[in-house]
Each structure stands twice: as structure tokens, then as C-alpha cells.
Amino acid sequence: MKKIAAAAILVSLLSGCSNSDIYSGDVYTTDQAKQVQQVSYGTIVSVRPVKIQANATNGKNENIVGSLGGAVIGGVLGNTIGNGTGRALAIATGAIGGAVIGSAIEDKASQTNAVELEIKRENGGNIVIVQKGSPNEFYAGQHVRLVSNGKQISASPRYGSAYNK
């Protein structure tokens, strides 16, 4: 039983290691620090709550830690059931079921709340930005500052007496 508890703790610790702050408009990567970035301004047209899936690439979720951890825990639990062939089936079923459940848990744990901002730029045209945040941080009609390095862009509230609520 101690092995099961230890494995469960290990899986939960590893799946909680993903850093979702990189999706915030308040966090810069080391590549962005001390680099020239372009600033423009705009007004928010609409705000929509969305989620960012941190461990997805090319539309595929890569829940390796959750799947492996779940398979191990499921296999260990299956090993406690039955004898002979029944035990082998229980181990296989437990491993497969654990992998599916572990993947689903990691999938949910690696999502972060975000907002999709449609912004009308002062220099013309509308853009959409998805970044970490909550809908109550931004609102339609709010003036924002846009910072871009040519590949990435983030929005933050534009402050000053003319732009406060």
C-alpha cells in the first residue's frame, strides 16, 4: 500500500510542474529580456474566456507522465487482485485503465485559464490575442498597450489619467 501512495504522490508532483505563467502578458522569456520590442495601442472589442493546453503540440496532447504514472499505479492495483491468469488480466486492465485516467488527469491539470482578446488597433485593423488571464482583468472598450517582438504579442491595460476607468 505504501508503494501505491508513493507512486500517486510522484505522479501528482510531476504533473504539477508545468509552468503556465509563460502564457501571461506579465511574464517575459529570457529571449525577450533586453530586446527591442515594438509598442502599439488599441481598444478591446471583445473578451472571451478560453483555456490554454500547456502540453499540446501540433494539436496533440503529450501526457506521457500522466499516462505512465497512471499505468504504473493501475498495474500495481491490478496486481493485488486474483491469482494466476486472473491476476495477469487484472494487471493489464489496471495498467490500461490507469494510463487513460492518468492522461486525463494530466490533461486537465495542464490547462490554464486564459482570455481571447479581440483588439482594434489604433493604426488600423483588428487582431486577436490569447494570453493567460481572467475575463475580469479586461473589458470591452478598455484601452490596452500591445508589446510585440515580431513573433509574440501581449496586451496589458493602458494606464494614465486619460485611460483609467
PELINFEN-V627237 format. One record per backbone hydrogen bond with DSSP energy under -1.0 kcal/mol. CO is the residue of the C=O (numbers start at 1). NH is the residue of the N-H. E is the energy in kcal/mol with one decimal. If there is no record, write none. Layout:
CO,NH,E
CO,NH,E
This chain:
1,5,-2.1
2,6,-2.4
3,7,-2.5
4,8,-2.5
5,9,-2.3
6,10,-2.3
7,11,-2.4
8,12,-2.2
9,13,-2.4
10,14,-2.5
11,15,-2.4
12,16,-1.0
14,17,-1.3
20,23,-1.7
21,24,-2.1
23,132,-5.0
29,33,-1.2
32,35,-1.4
38,148,-2.6
40,146,-3.4
41,122,-2.8
42,144,-2.8
43,120,-2.9
44,141,-3.2
46,118,-2.4
48,116,-2.9
50,114,-2.8
52,112,-2.0
53,56,-1.2
55,62,-2.1
57,60,-2.0
60,57,-2.4
62,64,-1.1
63,67,-2.4
64,68,-2.9
65,69,-2.8
66,70,-2.5
67,71,-2.4
68,72,-2.4
69,73,-2.5
70,74,-3.0
71,75,-2.6
72,76,-2.6
73,77,-2.6
74,78,-2.6
75,79,-1.8
77,80,-1.2
78,81,-1.6
83,86,-1.3
84,88,-1.9
85,89,-2.5
86,90,-2.2
87,91,-2.7
88,92,-2.4
89,93,-3.0
90,94,-2.7
91,95,-2.6
92,96,-2.4
93,97,-2.9
94,98,-2.7
95,99,-2.2
96,100,-2.1
97,101,-2.6
98,102,-3.2
99,103,-2.2
100,104,-2.0
101,105,-2.4
102,106,-2.5
103,107,-2.5
104,108,-2.1
105,109,-2.5
106,110,-1.7
108,111,-1.3
110,54,-2.7
112,52,-2.4
113,133,-1.4
114,50,-2.4
115,131,-1.9
116,48,-1.8
117,129,-2.4
118,45,-3.5
118,46,-1.3
119,127,-2.4
120,43,-2.2
121,124,-1.6
125,121,-2.7
127,119,-3.0
129,117,-3.4
131,115,-2.8
134,137,-2.2
139,142,-2.0
142,44,-2.7
143,158,-2.7
144,42,-2.1
145,156,-1.8
146,40,-2.3
147,154,-1.9
148,38,-2.9
152,149,-1.9
154,147,-2.4
156,145,-3.2
160,163,-1.7
160,164,-1.1
